[in-house]
Amino acid sequence: MVYTFRGGIHPGTHSDPGFKAATNTKPIEAMPAPEQVILPVSMHIGAPAKPIVKKGDIVDMGQMIAEAGGFVSAPVHATVSGKVVAVEPRLHPNGSKVMSIVIENDGEDRLHESVHPYDFASMTNDERINLIWTAGMVGHGGATFPTHVKIKGAIGVADTVIVNAAECEPYITSDHRLLLERPEEVVGGLKILCDIIGAQTGIIGIEINKQDTFAKIEELIKDDPRLHLYPLKCKYPQGAEKQLINACTGREVPSGKLPADAGCAVFNVDTTGAIYRRFTTGMPVVRRIVTVSGSAVATPKNLEVRIGTPVEKLIDACGGFKAAPNKLLMGGPMMGVAQFSLEIPVFKGTNAFLAFCEDEDKRVADPQCIRCGKCIEACPMHLLPIYMNVYGKANDLDESVKCGAMDCIECGSCAYVCPARIPLVAQFRLTKSKIQAKRAAEKAKADAEKAKAEAEKK
């Protein structure tokens, strides 16, 4: 049986579904650490981490250099050993400058004393979760939500843990190669998560274009009755949390709710592997496997790189550009973030960097909706993109909410199928930011009025 969901799209061509042929057969290459790494203190959703080192300090690989700034936050670790040469704002993939710790690599990869294996069986659940937290673990699929928060929210609520191995976004193959070359890390991490959360079922959901990974994974899970491999239909966005949960379990995540409300906890392939490595080696999050691809890249590759490595070093490792790029993306072509500089560093949520040239940019000067309804058919959330766009452009936020604007997962399926090439996702992001700002202002006003009323009573 092949599992799937309603809606979605099939990007790619008949001969190359998902545009993955450039890298899906290329083994992971370990890229030498750069001379300097740039480590932003904000590589996750939530409060930025707080630097605990200063310029001139000598640090070891795996050493915590910025502590969590709150519960919904994650610490940052040195990804090389060497000298801190700056603690200052540097360019971030989000387009702004973010406080960053710059380390000059001494080439020794000297490990910090905290990097050693841990005995999972002898630890309490709180100790296990804390070890994951202090490793700086976040979602490596792009959302970068702190992993310890997700785990805590799932305990006693979720009966199913799902490893998101769909990797449905075009061009990206980093998770595929990890599944193929290091499946024991993924399966080991899933077992750890099931034990911590107390889940009765663990599912690895993999799209069927990665069938070369099935045999080894089935061998690794055969002795644990909790674990199952679910083949998934090749369709975008099969890897979106709500769609994956629906495909694997038949459950629906209620509007405005989290996967735990449907009894599930979903983790990315690389996050799951990182959890396994944390317990077996003690290593915190210091590296990422990144797919570097696109028509402008001379030799596309899957590279294992240190977090903090400038992207220009990745391009150099792939032979540079064979043609001048007209589009740079951190992430995939559907949900990735456009970039204007190669000076940005690889961060915890980086699974791909793409560079495109030639005629792949299909924008038009004055796009006009022709009311074809293709966006409605494609929407995996069963929303009404055609009306969300109309109300958003008219600044009618109340009607936008009624059309489901806040349930939009910004997958880009609607924009992909739109024959008019309307930048729908850009409009929806803008509309959602306005709705959030309006709600925040209304809450602030209500809180102020409440405080004033209470003060008057006194």
BAZAMAR-314171 format. One line per field, with one value per residue (C-alpha): z, y, x; residue in one letter. Coordinates in nm, 3 decimals, always signed. Each point is the difference from the previous one (the first is absolute). Layout:
# BAZAMAR-314171
c3	c(Z/...)
c2	c(Y/...)
c1	c(X/...)
type	c(A/...)
# end
This chain:
# BAZAMAR-314171
c3	c(+0.000/-0.088/+0.231/-0.103/+0.056/-0.204/-0.212/-0.073/-0.319/-0.194/-0.080/-0.237/-0.332/-0.102/-0.027/+0.314/+0.258/+0.259/-0.193/+0.224/-0.259/+0.034/+0.356/+0.110/-0.094/+0.132/+0.337/+0.283/-0.020/+0.319/-0.069/+0.184/+0.272/-0.110/+0.139/+0.183/+0.107/+0.060/+0.258/+0.039/+0.348/-0.167/-0.199/+0.128/+0.068/+0.338/+0.212/-0.129/+0.189/+0.228/-0.071/+0.289/-0.168/-0.098/-0.257/+0.069/+0.169/-0.106/-0.058/-0.072/-0.253/+0.157/+0.273/+0.080/-0.101/+0.034/+0.251/-0.061/+0.044/+0.148/-0.012/-0.367/-0.105/-0.078/+0.086/-0.258/-0.003/-0.153/-0.320/-0.013/+0.261/-0.007/+0.104/+0.025/-0.221/+0.011/+0.173/-0.223/-0.241/-0.324/-0.303/+0.065/-0.254/+0.114/-0.170/+0.313/+0.210/+0.309/+0.295/-0.091/+0.148/-0.243/+0.067/-0.171/-0.062/+0.141/-0.206/+0.303/+0.047/+0.369/+0.175/+0.308/+0.316/-0.013/-0.327/+0.111/-0.024/+0.244/+0.150/-0.117/+0.210/+0.331/-0.056/+0.116/-0.264/+0.121/-0.036/-0.352/-0.108/+0.157/-0.190/-0.325/+0.099/+0.087/-0.336/-0.173/-0.178/-0.230/-0.295/-0.293/-0.260/-0.017/+0.279/+0.267/+0.292/+0.315/+0.029/+0.379/-0.004/-0.254/+0.204/+0.326/-0.165/-0.137/+0.322/+0.126/-0.306/-0.312/-0.063/-0.337/-0.100/-0.371/-0.166/-0.293/-0.276/-0.287/-0.126/-0.252/-0.092/-0.343/-0.034/+0.366/+0.062/+0.330/+0.202/-0.269/+0.019/+0.382/-0.011/-0.250/+0.158/+0.374/+0.060/+0.341/+0.130/-0.112/+0.137/+0.321/+0.046/-0.057/+0.270/+0.241/-0.076/+0.046/+0.337/+0.125/-0.119/+0.091/-0.349/-0.098/-0.372/-0.193/-0.374/-0.260/-0.294/-0.322/-0.352/-0.242/-0.216/+0.278/-0.012/+0.006/+0.372/+0.086/+0.034/+0.256/+0.206/+0.005/+0.122/+0.279/+0.128/-0.031/+0.367/+0.145/-0.038/+0.063/-0.318/-0.352/-0.344/-0.193/-0.375/-0.104/-0.339/-0.178/+0.035/+0.133/+0.287/+0.130/+0.265/+0.154/+0.357/-0.032/-0.335/+0.123/+0.310/-0.210/-0.248/+0.265/+0.260/-0.161/+0.276/-0.052/+0.195/+0.107/-0.130/+0.215/+0.187/+0.010/-0.102/+0.366/-0.009/-0.254/+0.217/-0.213/+0.019/-0.325/-0.031/-0.298/-0.116/+0.085/+0.337/+0.085/-0.098/+0.204/+0.308/-0.047/-0.035/+0.311/+0.218/-0.174/-0.049/+0.210/-0.298/-0.007/-0.325/-0.189/-0.357/-0.277/-0.321/-0.271/-0.360/-0.228/-0.337/-0.274/-0.362/+0.087/+0.211/-0.184/+0.191/+0.230/+0.317/+0.343/+0.246/+0.371/+0.131/+0.332/+0.111/-0.044/-0.331/-0.245/-0.298/-0.243/+0.125/-0.094/-0.349/-0.031/+0.107/-0.287/-0.262/+0.013/-0.235/-0.361/-0.084/+0.182/+0.232/-0.012/+0.307/+0.326/+0.251/+0.348/+0.001/-0.279/-0.290/+0.158/+0.353/-0.005/+0.082/-0.275/+0.075/-0.128/+0.134/+0.026/+0.326/+0.203/+0.211/+0.003/+0.305/+0.173/-0.238/-0.321/-0.199/-0.344/-0.188/-0.360/-0.277/-0.324/-0.332/-0.352/-0.040/+0.325/+0.145/-0.134/+0.143/-0.208/+0.023/+0.069/+0.099/-0.023/+0.151/-0.261/+0.260/-0.115/+0.352/-0.033/+0.324/+0.190/-0.141/+0.091/+0.355/+0.244/+0.282/-0.194/+0.008/-0.253/-0.128/-0.269/+0.263/+0.251/-0.265/-0.081/+0.365/+0.087/-0.276/+0.112/+0.359/+0.118/+0.283/+0.152/-0.327/-0.052/+0.334/-0.098/-0.319/+0.211/-0.042/+0.338/-0.092/-0.311/+0.029/-0.273/-0.200/-0.335/-0.171/-0.105/-0.150/-0.182/-0.188/-0.062/-0.378/+0.063/+0.218/+0.283/+0.299/+0.233/+0.284/+0.027/+0.035/+0.260/+0.208/-0.005/+0.092/+0.287/+0.139/-0.006/+0.177/+0.267/+0.047/+0.032/+0.258/+0.196/+0.001/+0.114/+0.279/+0.112/+0.005/+0.200/+0.248/+0.043/+0.061/+0.250/+0.185/+0.005/+0.137/+0.274/+0.092/+0.028/+0.236/+0.237)
c2	c(+0.000/+0.351/+0.279/+0.354/+0.295/+0.201/+0.288/+0.085/+0.013/-0.199/+0.229/-0.134/-0.179/-0.356/-0.088/+0.191/+0.018/+0.262/+0.119/-0.217/-0.184/+0.239/-0.115/-0.298/-0.253/+0.205/-0.115/+0.247/+0.176/+0.126/+0.358/+0.127/+0.251/+0.363/+0.243/+0.182/-0.092/+0.253/-0.120/+0.211/-0.015/-0.029/-0.324/-0.109/+0.112/+0.172/+0.221/+0.051/-0.173/+0.209/+0.006/-0.131/+0.054/+0.317/+0.111/-0.163/-0.313/-0.339/-0.254/-0.371/-0.179/-0.087/+0.264/+0.206/+0.359/+0.144/-0.121/-0.029/+0.330/-0.164/-0.324/+0.044/+0.050/-0.207/+0.043/+0.036/-0.198/+0.048/-0.202/+0.023/+0.054/+0.331/+0.365/+0.226/+0.296/+0.188/+0.014/+0.237/+0.026/-0.191/-0.069/-0.269/-0.206/+0.183/+0.313/+0.194/+0.026/-0.220/-0.014/-0.269/-0.165/-0.026/-0.265/-0.025/-0.368/-0.133/-0.319/-0.230/-0.095/-0.029/-0.145/+0.159/-0.212/-0.018/-0.198/-0.362/-0.282/-0.003/-0.305/+0.042/-0.289/+0.141/+0.353/+0.135/+0.140/+0.355/-0.059/-0.137/+0.300/+0.239/-0.170/+0.056/+0.363/+0.070/-0.148/+0.291/-0.239/+0.159/-0.112/-0.046/-0.003/+0.379/+0.104/-0.016/-0.044/-0.101/-0.379/-0.020/+0.212/-0.231/-0.308/+0.142/+0.095/-0.354/-0.198/-0.146/+0.132/-0.155/-0.374/+0.019/+0.135/+0.066/+0.051/+0.232/-0.157/+0.112/+0.265/+0.107/+0.337/+0.008/-0.020/-0.090/-0.342/+0.042/-0.206/-0.271/-0.041/-0.008/-0.276/-0.194/+0.041/+0.026/-0.163/-0.133/+0.359/+0.070/-0.325/+0.038/+0.353/-0.114/-0.266/+0.262/+0.234/-0.277/-0.087/+0.360/+0.088/-0.338/-0.051/-0.337/+0.055/+0.136/+0.066/+0.085/+0.155/-0.010/+0.094/-0.291/+0.174/-0.101/-0.374/-0.068/+0.081/-0.241/-0.331/+0.118/+0.188/-0.298/-0.214/+0.247/+0.026/-0.366/-0.086/+0.295/-0.047/+0.371/+0.107/+0.008/+0.119/+0.178/+0.051/+0.340/+0.116/+0.241/+0.321/+0.348/+0.099/-0.359/+0.103/+0.276/-0.104/+0.004/-0.178/-0.260/-0.072/-0.035/-0.230/-0.227/-0.011/+0.137/+0.260/+0.371/+0.267/+0.252/+0.357/+0.202/-0.308/-0.201/-0.360/-0.103/+0.085/-0.283/-0.234/+0.033/+0.142/+0.057/+0.026/+0.058/-0.273/+0.200/+0.111/-0.364/-0.097/+0.289/-0.126/-0.344/+0.153/+0.212/-0.308/-0.227/+0.252/+0.301/+0.233/+0.296/+0.152/+0.105/-0.113/-0.025/-0.198/+0.254/-0.059/+0.256/-0.005/+0.198/+0.081/+0.256/-0.242/-0.165/-0.330/-0.049/-0.196/-0.112/+0.149/-0.062/+0.340/+0.170/+0.235/+0.354/-0.072/+0.289/-0.112/+0.125/-0.283/-0.254/+0.146/-0.019/-0.367/-0.061/+0.153/+0.347/+0.130/-0.116/+0.298/+0.318/-0.077/+0.212/-0.162/-0.124/-0.199/-0.128/-0.310/-0.140/+0.181/-0.027/+0.129/+0.119/+0.355/+0.214/+0.123/+0.293/-0.095/-0.306/+0.132/-0.147/-0.305/-0.347/-0.018/-0.277/+0.016/-0.012/-0.315/+0.143/+0.295/+0.045/+0.227/+0.043/+0.165/+0.021/+0.011/-0.165/+0.323/+0.005/+0.326/+0.227/+0.376/+0.029/-0.336/-0.021/-0.273/-0.186/-0.177/-0.347/-0.148/-0.200/+0.149/-0.134/-0.350/+0.003/+0.138/-0.283/+0.192/+0.019/+0.381/+0.260/+0.168/+0.193/+0.187/+0.022/+0.190/+0.235/+0.082/+0.027/+0.252/+0.194/+0.000/-0.166/-0.196/-0.132/-0.161/-0.132/-0.181/-0.144/-0.137/-0.178/+0.227/-0.099/-0.370/+0.051/-0.196/+0.210/-0.311/+0.179/-0.264/+0.267/+0.224/-0.296/-0.089/+0.358/+0.062/+0.376/-0.037/+0.206/+0.013/-0.140/-0.112/+0.342/+0.156/-0.258/+0.059/+0.373/-0.049/-0.235/+0.247/+0.274/-0.228/-0.088/+0.367/+0.089/-0.272/+0.110/+0.361/-0.104/-0.211/+0.282/+0.240/-0.245/-0.061/+0.375/+0.058/-0.285/+0.136/+0.348/-0.138/-0.191/+0.306/+0.211/-0.255/+0.045)
c1	c(+0.000/+0.123/-0.115/-0.092/-0.235/-0.250/+0.126/+0.361/+0.204/+0.262/+0.293/+0.261/+0.005/-0.086/+0.368/+0.102/-0.282/+0.086/+0.307/+0.219/+0.209/+0.295/+0.081/-0.211/+0.270/+0.291/+0.140/+0.044/+0.338/+0.162/+0.106/+0.310/-0.078/+0.051/+0.256/-0.281/-0.350/-0.277/-0.253/-0.318/-0.156/-0.340/-0.018/-0.340/-0.356/-0.017/+0.222/+0.357/+0.278/+0.222/+0.376/+0.211/+0.338/+0.181/+0.255/+0.336/-0.136/+0.135/-0.278/-0.020/-0.217/-0.337/+0.034/-0.309/+0.070/-0.352/-0.257/-0.374/-0.183/-0.310/-0.197/-0.089/+0.360/+0.309/+0.368/+0.278/+0.325/+0.342/+0.020/+0.379/+0.270/+0.180/-0.015/-0.305/+0.090/-0.331/-0.337/-0.192/-0.294/+0.053/-0.218/-0.262/-0.200/-0.315/+0.134/+0.092/+0.313/-0.005/+0.240/+0.252/+0.308/+0.291/+0.263/+0.338/+0.066/+0.329/-0.035/+0.027/-0.370/+0.083/-0.308/-0.152/-0.006/-0.382/+0.013/-0.019/-0.257/-0.294/-0.171/-0.359/-0.134/+0.128/-0.135/-0.334/-0.236/+0.067/+0.375/-0.050/-0.206/+0.250/+0.283/-0.190/-0.065/+0.363/+0.101/-0.174/-0.236/-0.261/-0.210/+0.237/-0.276/-0.005/-0.240/+0.279/-0.243/+0.195/-0.020/-0.020/-0.316/-0.164/+0.096/-0.132/-0.328/-0.040/+0.057/-0.325/-0.184/+0.154/-0.026/+0.177/+0.341/+0.052/+0.338/-0.056/+0.209/-0.224/+0.245/-0.262/+0.148/+0.165/+0.381/+0.070/+0.159/+0.190/-0.250/-0.006/+0.375/-0.007/-0.264/+0.207/+0.341/-0.077/-0.339/+0.106/+0.013/-0.357/-0.142/+0.200/-0.129/-0.358/+0.034/+0.133/-0.291/-0.257/+0.156/+0.009/-0.352/-0.148/-0.143/-0.142/+0.065/+0.297/-0.037/+0.263/-0.184/+0.205/-0.110/+0.020/+0.260/+0.242/-0.068/+0.373/-0.015/-0.282/+0.188/+0.256/-0.258/-0.236/+0.289/+0.081/-0.360/-0.104/+0.071/-0.193/-0.379/-0.058/+0.177/-0.142/+0.108/-0.277/+0.053/-0.139/-0.120/+0.233/-0.193/+0.069/-0.046/-0.003/+0.253/-0.212/-0.086/-0.377/+0.003/+0.247/-0.207/-0.314/+0.172/+0.153/-0.277/-0.316/-0.019/-0.067/+0.187/-0.269/+0.028/+0.236/+0.117/+0.324/+0.081/-0.018/-0.371/-0.032/+0.206/+0.315/+0.350/+0.191/+0.379/+0.228/+0.239/+0.314/-0.139/-0.070/+0.355/+0.142/-0.186/+0.158/+0.348/-0.052/-0.045/+0.252/+0.283/-0.098/+0.034/-0.240/-0.127/+0.312/-0.060/-0.260/-0.030/-0.080/-0.107/+0.165/-0.173/-0.172/+0.075/+0.270/+0.209/+0.289/-0.001/-0.303/+0.079/-0.119/+0.247/+0.048/+0.103/+0.061/-0.274/+0.128/+0.175/-0.049/-0.211/+0.264/+0.224/-0.268/-0.020/+0.380/-0.012/-0.244/+0.226/-0.153/-0.268/-0.007/-0.220/-0.090/-0.295/-0.314/-0.157/+0.155/-0.205/+0.067/-0.219/-0.216/-0.170/-0.347/+0.062/+0.360/+0.106/+0.154/+0.352/+0.204/+0.343/+0.225/+0.148/-0.285/+0.089/-0.150/-0.226/-0.193/-0.296/+0.207/-0.075/+0.074/+0.143/-0.115/+0.122/-0.194/+0.077/-0.140/-0.380/-0.111/-0.138/-0.358/-0.130/-0.223/-0.040/-0.373/-0.155/-0.379/-0.219/-0.209/-0.220/+0.106/-0.017/+0.322/+0.131/-0.302/+0.051/+0.369/-0.029/+0.084/-0.173/-0.329/+0.000/-0.114/+0.320/-0.188/-0.203/+0.285/+0.193/-0.291/-0.074/+0.369/+0.067/-0.310/+0.132/-0.321/+0.158/-0.323/-0.110/+0.354/-0.026/-0.339/+0.158/+0.263/+0.301/+0.144/-0.021/+0.214/+0.326/+0.166/+0.093/-0.025/-0.217/-0.250/+0.266/+0.157/-0.319/-0.116/+0.004/+0.006/+0.314/-0.149/+0.240/-0.266/+0.226/+0.163/-0.346/-0.107/+0.314/-0.066/-0.366/+0.087/+0.253/-0.267/-0.250/+0.258/+0.087/-0.369/-0.056/+0.306/-0.120/-0.348/+0.148/+0.229/-0.296/-0.213/+0.282/+0.053/-0.372/-0.008/+0.302/-0.154/-0.329/+0.181/+0.204/-0.317/-0.156/+0.290)
type	c(M/V/Y/T/F/R/G/G/I/H/P/G/T/H/S/D/P/G/F/K/A/A/T/N/T/K/P/I/E/A/M/P/A/P/E/Q/V/I/L/P/V/S/M/H/I/G/A/P/A/K/P/I/V/K/K/G/D/I/V/D/M/G/Q/M/I/A/E/A/G/G/F/V/S/A/P/V/H/A/T/V/S/G/K/V/V/A/V/E/P/R/L/H/P/N/G/S/K/V/M/S/I/V/I/E/N/D/G/E/D/R/L/H/E/S/V/H/P/Y/D/F/A/S/M/T/N/D/E/R/I/N/L/I/W/T/A/G/M/V/G/H/G/G/A/T/F/P/T/H/V/K/I/K/G/A/I/G/V/A/D/T/V/I/V/N/A/A/E/C/E/P/Y/I/T/S/D/H/R/L/L/L/E/R/P/E/E/V/V/G/G/L/K/I/L/C/D/I/I/G/A/Q/T/G/I/I/G/I/E/I/N/K/Q/D/T/F/A/K/I/E/E/L/I/K/D/D/P/R/L/H/L/Y/P/L/K/C/K/Y/P/Q/G/A/E/K/Q/L/I/N/A/C/T/G/R/E/V/P/S/G/K/L/P/A/D/A/G/C/A/V/F/N/V/D/T/T/G/A/I/Y/R/R/F/T/T/G/M/P/V/V/R/R/I/V/T/V/S/G/S/A/V/A/T/P/K/N/L/E/V/R/I/G/T/P/V/E/K/L/I/D/A/C/G/G/F/K/A/A/P/N/K/L/L/M/G/G/P/M/M/G/V/A/Q/F/S/L/E/I/P/V/F/K/G/T/N/A/F/L/A/F/C/E/D/E/D/K/R/V/A/D/P/Q/C/I/R/C/G/K/C/I/E/A/C/P/M/H/L/L/P/I/Y/M/N/V/Y/G/K/A/N/D/L/D/E/S/V/K/C/G/A/M/D/C/I/E/C/G/S/C/A/Y/V/C/P/A/R/I/P/L/V/A/Q/F/R/L/T/K/S/K/I/Q/A/K/R/A/A/E/K/A/K/A/D/A/E/K/A/K/A/E/A/E/K/K)
# end
